[in-house]
């Protein structure tokens, strides 16, 4: 009996996991951008990542089929992950709703 997982399943899991992680990191980055205690250099890096994504100037031009999109699919998630890792912990913490115990 072969206990190896097919390469396509491993690749599929890692891509799906990376997409879900990128989605969560993008939400964290959006909230952190508007947080008043986020350092200005990280806000600038966030703007740079967003502008790089929509900019016509890339490391590999977009008119080259597929290769031009690969740098956007690789570099932008790497930039977002790096920025999220550099954020202070109190900026990335989720807000906690205060609960009140009422007696009836």
Secondary structure by P-SEA (a helix, b strand, c coil): ccccccaaaaaaaaaaaaaaaaaaaaaaaaaaaacccccaaaaaaaaaaaaaaacccccccccccaaaaaaaacaaaaaaaaaaaaccccccccbbbbbbbbcc
